[in-house]
């Protein structure tokens, strides 16, 4: 199933001053060469402004700082805006899938907090969500979980958007 995710354009990204990054995972990969092992590193980072804008970045390099820097730069290219309710939750229940990872996001009442694993929690915190329940099915790969969470968040619609789409007054 293909999903269309609307990313922010460069003008909107430049207006965002308060973007912060949160590193989720650093992987080390070893290639065996003539002189021994050659290591390379990959980094997974979530970028957001904690007010409804969030994205992820993935970078690979020979050194850890280079991988993190590339991931931060990549994360600023993949920012998307998501709807958040007044209570700091999501408008409705949604399921997101990416490869073998499935994530179910459920709105929670005020004061609940974020009940989620590390990858989903990082995305929710960077998006500015304060109350959320989640359940992960299938793969526990952090990269796929982050992508599945962002797919789920891109499927969220507010009541105003649904009214406009259907042409109905409630």
Secondary structure by P-SEA (a helix, b strand, c coil): cbbbbbbbcaaaaaaccbbbbbbcbbbbbbbbccccbbbbbbbbbbbcccccccbbbbbbcccaaaaaaaaaaaaaabbbbbbbccccccccccccccccbbbbbbbbcccccccccaaaaaaaaaaccccccccccccccaaaaaaaaaaaaaacccaaaaaaaacccc
